[in-house]
Amino acid sequence: MNEEKRSGGAPKPDTALVVGLVNNMPDPALESTERQFRELLAAAAGPRRLRLRIFSIPERPRGETARAYVDEHYEDIGKLRAGELDGLIVTGAEPRMDVLTDEPYFPALATLVDWADDHTTSTVWSCLAAHAAVFHLDGVKRERIPEKLFGVFDVEKVANHPVLADVPARWRMPHSRSNTLSEGALAAAGYQSLSRSSEAGADMFVKQRKSLFLFVQGHPEYDPGALLREYQRDISRYLAGERETYPEMPAGYFDRETAVALDAFRTRARCSATFLRRRRSDWCTRGVLLRPESTPTGCRISPAIVGALDATAGPHAVSRARGARAT
Protein backbone atom coordinates (compact mmCIF):
# COMPACT_ATOMS: atom_id res chain seq x y z
CA MET A 1 0.00 0.00 0.00
CA ASN A 2 1.10 3.59 -0.51
CA GLU A 3 1.20 4.23 3.24
CA GLU A 4 3.38 1.17 3.59
CA LYS A 5 5.75 2.49 0.94
CA ARG A 6 6.07 5.85 2.65
CA SER A 7 6.55 4.60 6.22
CA GLY A 8 8.36 1.34 5.55
CA GLY A 9 5.88 -0.55 7.74
CA ALA A 10 2.36 -1.92 7.78
CA PRO A 11 -0.50 0.58 7.65
CA LYS A 12 -2.35 1.39 10.87
CA PRO A 13 -5.39 -0.85 11.48
CA ASP A 14 -7.75 2.14 11.67
CA THR A 15 -6.60 3.55 8.33
CA ALA A 16 -9.10 3.05 5.51
CA LEU A 17 -7.94 1.16 2.45
CA VAL A 18 -8.49 3.24 -0.67
CA VAL A 19 -9.10 1.14 -3.76
CA GLY A 20 -9.72 2.49 -7.24
CA LEU A 21 -12.05 0.72 -9.67
CA VAL A 22 -11.83 1.56 -13.37
CA ASN A 23 -15.10 0.17 -14.70
CA ASN A 24 -14.98 -0.62 -18.41
CA MET A 25 -17.87 -3.07 -18.49
CA PRO A 26 -20.77 -2.74 -20.98
CA ASP A 27 -23.48 -0.17 -20.27
CA PRO A 28 -26.10 -2.61 -18.85
CA ALA A 29 -23.49 -4.04 -16.45
CA LEU A 30 -22.12 -0.77 -15.06
CA GLU A 31 -24.07 -0.73 -11.80
CA SER A 32 -24.01 -4.49 -11.21
CA THR A 33 -20.23 -4.50 -11.66
CA GLU A 34 -19.85 -1.77 -9.04
CA ARG A 35 -22.03 -3.74 -6.63
CA GLN A 36 -20.20 -7.00 -7.26
CA PHE A 37 -16.78 -5.50 -6.57
CA ARG A 38 -18.04 -3.64 -3.49
CA GLU A 39 -19.34 -6.89 -2.03
CA LEU A 40 -16.18 -8.82 -2.93
CA LEU A 41 -13.86 -6.19 -1.46
CA ALA A 42 -15.96 -5.77 1.68
CA ALA A 43 -15.85 -9.53 2.31
CA ALA A 44 -12.07 -9.56 1.82
CA ALA A 45 -11.46 -6.49 4.00
CA GLY A 46 -13.30 -7.87 7.01
CA PRO A 47 -13.29 -5.30 9.83
CA ARG A 48 -10.91 -3.03 7.94
CA ARG A 49 -12.47 0.19 6.64
CA LEU A 50 -12.62 0.39 2.85
CA ARG A 51 -13.18 3.29 0.49
CA LEU A 52 -13.92 2.53 -3.16
CA ARG A 53 -13.33 5.24 -5.76
CA ILE A 54 -14.85 4.56 -9.17
CA PHE A 55 -13.59 5.80 -12.53
CA SER A 56 -14.19 5.13 -16.22
CA ILE A 57 -11.98 5.62 -19.26
CA PRO A 58 -13.52 8.45 -21.34
CA GLU A 59 -12.49 6.78 -24.61
CA ARG A 60 -14.70 3.78 -23.81
CA PRO A 61 -17.74 4.12 -26.14
CA ARG A 62 -20.98 4.50 -24.21
CA GLY A 63 -24.61 5.17 -24.94
CA GLU A 64 -26.21 8.43 -23.91
CA THR A 65 -27.82 7.06 -20.74
CA ALA A 66 -24.68 5.29 -19.55
CA ARG A 67 -22.55 8.33 -20.32
CA ALA A 68 -24.84 10.50 -18.20
CA TYR A 69 -24.65 7.95 -15.37
CA VAL A 70 -20.84 7.92 -15.50
CA ASP A 71 -20.70 11.72 -15.55
CA GLU A 72 -22.91 11.89 -12.47
CA HIS A 73 -21.55 9.05 -10.35
CA TYR A 74 -17.92 8.47 -11.38
CA GLU A 75 -14.82 10.51 -10.66
CA ASP A 76 -12.84 12.06 -13.48
CA ILE A 77 -9.99 9.78 -14.54
CA GLY A 78 -7.58 12.68 -13.99
CA LYS A 79 -8.29 12.52 -10.26
CA LEU A 80 -7.11 8.92 -10.23
CA ARG A 81 -3.68 9.93 -11.46
CA ALA A 82 -3.51 12.87 -9.05
CA GLY A 83 -4.48 10.96 -5.90
CA GLU A 84 -3.12 8.22 -3.69
CA LEU A 85 -4.50 4.70 -3.96
CA ASP A 86 -3.64 1.59 -2.00
CA GLY A 87 -4.68 -0.58 -4.91
CA LEU A 88 -6.37 -0.49 -8.28
CA ILE A 89 -8.74 -2.80 -10.14
CA VAL A 90 -9.27 -2.43 -13.88
CA THR A 91 -12.16 -4.39 -15.35
CA GLY A 92 -12.47 -5.93 -18.75
CA ALA A 93 -14.85 -4.93 -21.52
CA GLU A 94 -16.76 -6.74 -24.23
CA PRO A 95 -14.34 -6.94 -27.19
CA ARG A 96 -15.57 -5.30 -30.37
CA MET A 97 -12.46 -5.54 -32.55
CA ASP A 98 -10.57 -8.60 -33.75
CA VAL A 99 -7.29 -6.80 -33.04
CA LEU A 100 -6.99 -5.56 -29.47
CA THR A 101 -5.04 -2.44 -30.38
CA ASP A 102 -7.91 -1.37 -32.65
CA GLU A 103 -10.19 -0.85 -29.65
CA PRO A 104 -10.68 2.93 -29.31
CA TYR A 105 -9.74 2.84 -25.63
CA PHE A 106 -6.55 0.75 -25.98
CA PRO A 107 -4.14 3.74 -25.85
CA ALA A 108 -5.82 4.93 -22.65
CA LEU A 109 -5.51 1.45 -21.13
CA ALA A 110 -1.83 1.31 -22.07
CA THR A 111 -1.24 4.68 -20.40
CA LEU A 112 -3.04 3.41 -17.30
CA VAL A 113 -0.78 0.33 -17.18
CA ASP A 114 2.31 2.53 -17.08
CA TRP A 115 0.81 4.82 -14.44
CA ALA A 116 -0.25 1.91 -12.21
CA ASP A 117 3.25 0.42 -12.30
CA ASP A 118 4.67 3.68 -10.94
CA HIS A 119 1.94 4.63 -8.47
CA THR A 120 0.34 1.51 -6.94
CA THR A 121 1.62 -1.27 -4.75
CA SER A 122 -0.67 -3.69 -6.56
CA THR A 123 -3.15 -3.62 -9.45
CA VAL A 124 -5.64 -6.25 -10.58
CA TRP A 125 -6.21 -6.53 -14.34
CA SER A 126 -9.40 -8.39 -15.23
CA CYS A 127 -10.21 -10.26 -18.45
CA LEU A 128 -9.76 -7.92 -21.46
CA ALA A 129 -7.78 -5.49 -19.29
CA ALA A 130 -5.40 -8.37 -18.49
CA HIS A 131 -5.02 -9.11 -22.20
CA ALA A 132 -4.29 -5.45 -22.93
CA ALA A 133 -1.79 -5.14 -20.08
CA VAL A 134 0.35 -8.18 -20.98
CA PHE A 135 0.40 -7.14 -24.62
CA HIS A 136 1.46 -3.60 -23.76
CA LEU A 137 4.11 -4.75 -21.28
CA ASP A 138 5.58 -7.78 -23.02
CA GLY A 139 3.94 -8.21 -26.41
CA VAL A 140 2.04 -11.35 -25.37
CA LYS A 141 -0.86 -11.64 -27.80
CA ARG A 142 -4.26 -13.03 -26.96
CA GLU A 143 -5.51 -15.96 -29.04
CA ARG A 144 -9.03 -16.35 -30.41
CA ILE A 145 -11.01 -19.29 -29.00
CA PRO A 146 -13.07 -21.22 -31.60
CA GLU A 147 -16.06 -21.30 -29.21
CA LYS A 148 -16.68 -18.76 -26.46
CA LEU A 149 -15.46 -19.95 -23.07
CA PHE A 150 -18.55 -19.47 -20.96
CA GLY A 151 -19.49 -21.02 -17.64
CA VAL A 152 -18.17 -22.04 -14.24
CA PHE A 153 -15.02 -24.16 -14.29
CA ASP A 154 -12.94 -26.13 -11.79
CA VAL A 155 -9.70 -24.32 -10.96
CA GLU A 156 -6.65 -25.54 -9.04
CA LYS A 157 -3.88 -23.68 -7.27
CA VAL A 158 -0.53 -24.29 -8.96
CA ALA A 159 1.79 -22.06 -6.90
CA ASN A 160 2.25 -20.91 -3.34
CA HIS A 161 2.06 -17.14 -3.29
CA PRO A 162 0.92 -14.59 -0.67
CA VAL A 163 -1.97 -13.65 -2.96
CA LEU A 164 -3.37 -17.16 -2.44
CA ALA A 165 -2.76 -17.38 1.30
CA ASP A 166 -5.50 -19.44 3.00
CA VAL A 167 -7.07 -20.25 -0.38
CA PRO A 168 -8.02 -23.94 -0.81
CA ALA A 169 -6.32 -26.17 -3.35
CA ARG A 170 -9.35 -26.12 -5.67
CA TRP A 171 -12.33 -23.89 -6.30
CA ARG A 172 -14.76 -22.95 -9.09
CA MET A 173 -14.46 -19.78 -11.16
CA PRO A 174 -16.81 -18.12 -13.68
CA HIS A 175 -15.22 -17.41 -17.07
CA SER A 176 -16.73 -15.54 -20.00
CA ARG A 177 -14.44 -14.71 -22.91
CA SER A 178 -13.76 -15.31 -26.58
CA ASN A 179 -9.98 -14.92 -26.30
CA THR A 180 -7.28 -16.44 -24.13
CA LEU A 181 -3.61 -16.13 -23.24
CA SER A 182 -1.24 -19.04 -23.81
CA GLU A 183 0.24 -20.36 -20.58
CA GLY A 184 3.49 -21.07 -22.41
CA ALA A 185 3.73 -17.54 -23.80
CA LEU A 186 3.04 -16.09 -20.36
CA ALA A 187 5.73 -18.23 -18.71
CA ALA A 188 8.23 -17.29 -21.40
CA ALA A 189 7.58 -13.60 -20.67
CA GLY A 190 8.19 -14.04 -16.95
CA TYR A 191 4.65 -14.36 -15.61
CA GLN A 192 4.00 -16.76 -12.72
CA SER A 193 0.86 -18.84 -12.95
CA LEU A 194 -1.11 -19.02 -9.69
CA SER A 195 -4.14 -21.02 -10.77
CA ARG A 196 -5.29 -22.85 -13.84
CA SER A 197 -8.13 -24.92 -15.21
CA SER A 198 -7.93 -27.96 -17.46
CA GLU A 199 -10.82 -26.48 -19.46
CA ALA A 200 -10.26 -22.72 -19.14
CA GLY A 201 -6.44 -22.61 -19.13
CA ALA A 202 -4.65 -19.82 -17.25
CA ASP A 203 -6.88 -18.43 -14.52
CA MET A 204 -4.75 -16.12 -12.35
CA PHE A 205 -1.12 -15.13 -12.83
CA VAL A 206 1.20 -12.44 -11.50
CA LYS A 207 4.26 -10.42 -12.39
CA GLN A 208 6.27 -8.36 -9.93
CA ARG A 209 7.30 -5.09 -11.46
CA LYS A 210 7.53 -1.85 -9.51
CA SER A 211 3.95 -2.79 -8.63
CA LEU A 212 2.68 -6.31 -8.11
CA PHE A 213 0.39 -6.92 -11.08
CA LEU A 214 -2.26 -9.62 -10.66
CA PHE A 215 -4.01 -10.79 -13.83
CA VAL A 216 -7.36 -12.59 -13.78
CA GLN A 217 -8.95 -14.16 -16.85
CA GLY A 218 -12.00 -15.28 -14.89
CA HIS A 219 -14.57 -13.25 -12.97
CA PRO A 220 -14.36 -13.82 -9.19
CA GLU A 221 -16.63 -10.80 -8.72
CA TYR A 222 -19.60 -12.31 -10.60
CA ASP A 223 -22.77 -12.71 -8.55
CA PRO A 224 -24.90 -15.88 -8.92
CA GLY A 225 -27.07 -14.40 -11.67
CA ALA A 226 -24.35 -12.77 -13.79
CA LEU A 227 -23.92 -15.60 -16.30
CA LEU A 228 -27.70 -15.93 -16.65
CA ARG A 229 -28.00 -12.23 -17.51
CA GLU A 230 -25.23 -12.55 -20.09
CA TYR A 231 -26.87 -15.62 -21.58
CA GLN A 232 -30.19 -13.77 -21.85
CA ARG A 233 -28.42 -10.84 -23.51
CA ASP A 234 -26.85 -13.10 -26.13
CA ILE A 235 -30.15 -14.86 -26.82
CA SER A 236 -31.82 -11.48 -27.35
CA ARG A 237 -29.07 -10.51 -29.78
CA TYR A 238 -29.60 -13.72 -31.73
CA LEU A 239 -33.34 -13.20 -31.94
CA ALA A 240 -32.80 -9.58 -33.01
CA GLY A 241 -30.47 -10.74 -35.81
CA GLU A 242 -27.41 -9.15 -34.22
CA ARG A 243 -25.52 -12.45 -34.12
CA GLU A 244 -25.63 -15.44 -36.46
CA THR A 245 -25.52 -18.34 -34.02
CA TYR A 246 -27.59 -19.22 -30.98
CA PRO A 247 -25.41 -18.94 -27.85
CA GLU A 248 -24.25 -22.01 -25.97
CA MET A 249 -25.45 -22.46 -22.41
CA PRO A 250 -22.91 -21.60 -19.72
CA ALA A 251 -21.05 -24.77 -18.74
CA GLY A 252 -21.39 -26.10 -15.21
CA TYR A 253 -24.04 -23.53 -14.32
CA PHE A 254 -27.58 -24.84 -14.83
CA ASP A 255 -28.97 -27.97 -13.25
CA ARG A 256 -30.25 -30.74 -15.54
CA GLU A 257 -33.92 -29.75 -15.33
CA THR A 258 -33.12 -26.16 -16.30
CA ALA A 259 -30.81 -27.26 -19.13
CA VAL A 260 -33.57 -29.43 -20.62
CA ALA A 261 -36.06 -26.55 -20.45
CA LEU A 262 -33.60 -24.14 -22.05
CA ASP A 263 -32.79 -26.62 -24.79
CA ALA A 264 -36.49 -26.74 -25.68
CA PHE A 265 -36.56 -22.94 -25.57
CA ARG A 266 -33.61 -22.87 -27.98
CA THR A 267 -35.54 -25.00 -30.49
CA ARG A 268 -38.47 -22.57 -30.42
CA ALA A 269 -36.16 -19.56 -30.61
CA ARG A 270 -34.32 -20.92 -33.65
CA CYS A 271 -37.65 -21.45 -35.37
CA SER A 272 -38.62 -17.87 -34.59
CA ALA A 273 -35.29 -16.49 -35.79
CA THR A 274 -35.54 -18.44 -39.05
CA PHE A 275 -39.01 -17.05 -39.62
CA LEU A 276 -37.81 -13.55 -38.79
CA ARG A 277 -35.01 -13.73 -41.31
CA ARG A 278 -37.60 -14.54 -43.98
CA ARG A 279 -40.21 -12.00 -43.00
CA ARG A 280 -38.76 -9.51 -40.55
CA SER A 281 -41.82 -7.30 -40.37
CA ASP A 282 -44.24 -10.15 -39.69
CA TRP A 283 -45.48 -11.83 -36.53
CA CYS A 284 -43.98 -15.14 -35.53
CA THR A 285 -46.75 -17.67 -34.86
CA ARG A 286 -44.80 -20.08 -32.64
CA GLY A 287 -45.16 -18.46 -29.27
CA VAL A 288 -42.41 -15.84 -29.49
CA LEU A 289 -43.74 -12.37 -30.27
CA LEU A 290 -41.71 -10.03 -32.45
CA ARG A 291 -42.55 -6.56 -33.61
CA PRO A 292 -41.02 -4.05 -36.07
CA GLU A 293 -38.54 -1.65 -34.47
CA SER A 294 -35.67 0.57 -35.59
CA THR A 295 -32.94 -2.02 -34.93
CA PRO A 296 -30.23 -3.09 -37.39
CA THR A 297 -32.46 -5.90 -38.67
CA GLY A 298 -35.76 -4.05 -38.54
CA CYS A 299 -37.16 -6.14 -35.68
CA ARG A 300 -36.37 -6.86 -32.07
CA ILE A 301 -37.58 -9.31 -29.51
CA SER A 302 -40.50 -8.19 -27.40
CA PRO A 303 -40.34 -8.10 -23.57
CA ALA A 304 -42.40 -11.31 -23.61
CA ILE A 305 -39.34 -13.33 -24.62
CA VAL A 306 -37.31 -12.09 -21.68
CA GLY A 307 -40.17 -12.88 -19.31
CA ALA A 308 -40.46 -16.37 -20.74
CA LEU A 309 -36.77 -17.02 -20.24
CA ASP A 310 -36.89 -15.63 -16.70
CA ALA A 311 -39.78 -17.92 -15.85
CA THR A 312 -38.05 -20.92 -17.39
CA ALA A 313 -34.53 -20.46 -16.07
CA GLY A 314 -34.40 -17.94 -13.29
CA PRO A 315 -34.99 -19.82 -10.02
CA HIS A 316 -33.01 -22.89 -11.06
CA ALA A 317 -30.15 -20.85 -12.46
CA VAL A 318 -29.70 -18.72 -9.37
CA SER A 319 -29.89 -21.77 -7.09
CA ARG A 320 -27.33 -23.58 -9.19
CA ALA A 321 -25.04 -20.59 -9.42
CA ARG A 322 -24.90 -20.00 -5.67
CA GLY A 323 -22.98 -23.23 -5.32
CA ALA A 324 -20.68 -22.26 -8.17
CA ARG A 325 -19.43 -18.95 -6.84
CA ALA A 326 -15.68 -18.69 -6.49
CA THR A 327 -14.15 -18.85 -3.05
N, C-alpha and C positions, 0 to 999 in steps of 0.2 A: 504494500500500500504506500501511497505517497508520504503519509506521516511516518511510516516505517523507514522510508528512504531518508527523510530529513533528520530523524532522531537517532537512527541506527538501532532502534529497538522496536518491540511490538507496540502497536497502538493501544491507548488506554481503553479499558473495557466500556467506558461510558461514552466513547467517541462514536458518532454515527458513521457507518460505512456509506460512502457516496459512490453509487454505481451509475454509469451512463448506459442508456439503451438507445442505439440507433436503429429505428424500426423501418425496415425496407419492405415489409410484407405487403401483399396486395390490398387494395382499398377495403374490401369486405372484412379482412382479417386484422385491420389496424387495432381496433379496441380489444379484440379477443387476445391478440398477441401481447398487448400491454398487461392484461389481466393474468395471462399464463405466466409471464416472467415475474410479475409481482408475487404471485403465489409461490413460485419455485424459489425465488430469492428469500422470501420471508421464511419458508420452511428451512432453508439452509442456514439462515442467520440465527435462528433460535431466539434467545433473549437479546441479542445484539440489535441496536437500533440501525435502521436501514433507510436511506434516502435514495429514491430512484429518479433520475433526471432523464427525460425522454427527448430525443432528437430525430430528425429525418433529413435525408440528403435531398436538397432542393432539386437536383437533376433527375430524381426518380419521378417518372411520369405518373400523374395522378389525375383522377376525375375532379370535377368542380367541387363536389360535396366533400370528398376526402381532403382536397387541398384546403378547403375552409376549415375542416376539423384540425388539420395539422397546424395551420396558422394560429388557431385559437388555443390549442392545448399543448403544443410542443414548443420547446425552446429553439431559438435560432442556432444553427450548427456552429456559428462563430463563437457562441458562448461556451461550447464544448472545448474548443481549442484554447480559450482564454482562462478556463477554470481548472481546478484541481479535482481529479477523480481517483478513487481507489481502484477502480476497475471499469472495464468497458465491455459491453456485449453488442455485437453487430449482427443483425439478423440477415437471413437470406432474402431472396425475392423470387418470384416466378420468372424463369428465364423466357425471354422473348426472341433472342437472337441465337443463331447457331454458333456464332463466334462470340465468346465472352467479352472480348474487348470492343465489340460493336454495341454493347449495351450503353445507352446514353449516360448512365451514371458510373460507368467503370472508372473514368479518370478521377472522379470524386472519391470512389472507394479506395483507389490506389493511394491517393493523398492521405486518406484517413489511416491506412496501414502504416505509412511512414510516421505520421504524427503519433499514433498509438505506441509505436516502438520506442519513441523518445519520451513519452509523457505518462505512460501507465506502467504499473508493476505487472499487470496481467490483463490480457484481452481475450475474449471468447469470440471466435468467428464461426458463424453458423451457416451450414448448407452452402448456398451460392456465395455468400461472403467468404467462406473458407476456400472455395474454389478460386475466387478472385485474389485472395491474399497469397496463396501459395504460388499462383502464376506470377503475380507481381514481384514477389520476393525471390523466387527461384526458377521461374519458367516452367513449373510443373503444370501440364495441360490436363484439363478434365477430359474424360472420354464419354462419348454418347452411349447410353444403355439401349439395347434393341427394344426392350419393353420397360416402361416406367417401373421403378422400384417403389412399391407402395404397400405399406402394411406395418405390422409389428413383428420384429424379428428377434430371435435369441442372440444375445451378445455375450462374449466372454472377455474377461480381463486378461491381457497378455503381457503386462508389465507392472512392476511395483513402482508407484510414483506417488508423491504427496497428494496430487490431485485426486487419486483414487483411494485415499486413506479411508478405512472402514467400509469400503464398498465391497459387496459380495463378489464371489468369483464369476457369477453369471447373473444376467438380468435381461429384460426385454426392452427394446427401444423402437419407437415409431420412426420410420423412414418414409420420405416422400420426395423423390427426385428422378430426373431423367438423365442425369450425368453422374459420373463417379470419378474418383481419383485412384490411380493404380497404387497399391501398397508397395510394389517394387520401386516405382518412381519416387514415392515419398521417402522411402528408406535411403535411396541413392542420394537424395537431396538433404539428408540429415535430419529428417523428421522421425520422432519416436512414436511408434504405435502404442496406444494404451488399451484399446479394446477393438475387437473385430467380430464380424459375423460371417459364418460360412456362406450365408445367402446374400448379405448386404455388403460384405467386404469391410474396408476400413470404417470404423465407427468414430472413435476419438483418437487424436494424435496431437503431439506437442512439439514445439521447438523453442528452445531458450535463446532469445536474442537479448537485446537490452531489456525487453519486456518478455515475460513468459507468455507465449501465444498458445492458446488451446483451440484446436479446430474440431468441430463437431459436424459430421455429415448427417446425423439423425436429428430428432427433435425431442429432447428430454422435456421441453416445456409444454408439449401438447397436452391438452386436457382430454378426457375420455371421448368427447364428441368431435374432436378436431378432424380425424380421418373421415368420419361420416359426412361432415360438412363439405369437405373437399370432394368426396365421392359424389355427393349431390350436385355440387357445382359442375363437375365434369359431365355428369349425365345431362344436366340442363344445356350445357354447351353442345353436346351431341345432338340433342333434340332440336336445338336452334340452328343446327347446320354449321356450327362454328368449329367442329372437329369431325374428322371422317370416321373414326372408329369409336365403338362403345367402350367406355372405360372398364378396366378389370377391377374386380372387387379388391379391397385392401386385404392382403394376406394376413392370416393369423388374428383376425379382428372380429369377424362375425361368428356367432355360433351356427351350428348346422341348420337349424330351423330357419334362421334369418337368411342364410345363404341360399337355401332352396327358394324362399319367397322372392328374394331379389333376382334369382336366376329367371323365375317366371316373369317378373317385372321387366327384365331385360328383353325377353322374347316379345312382349307387347310393345316395348319402346322401340325396338328395331323395326317392327311392323309399322309403327306410327311414323318413324323417321323416313322409311322407304316411301310411304304414301306422301309425306310432306315434300320429298324431293321431286315427286312427280307433279303434285298440285299444291304448291306452297300457299296458295290463298284459300284453300278449301278447308273443310272440317274433316278431321280424322274420325272415323266411325267405330274405332275399336277401344273406346274407353279413355283415350287420352285426348284432351281438348286443346286444340291449337287455334290461334287467331292471328290475323294479319297485324304486323307491327313494323316499325321502322328499324329493323335489325338488318345485319348484313345479308341475310337470306330472305328477308321479307316476312318472316314469321318468327314467333318465339313461343316457348312453352307457357301455358297459363299457370297461375298459382295452384290449380288443381293437381298438377303433376307433383309439385313439391309436397303438398299435403298428403298425397297418396304414398309417396316414398317415406315421409315421416311416419305415417301410420303403420307402414309395413316394416320399417327397419328400426325406427328410433329406440324403443325400449330395449330390444334385444342388443342393439349395437352398443348402447351406453353401458349396459350391464356387462357385456363382454369386454368392452374397452377398459373398464375400471380395473380388471385383473391384469391388463396388459400394460399399464402405465409403468414407465421406467422408474427404477429405484435410485 
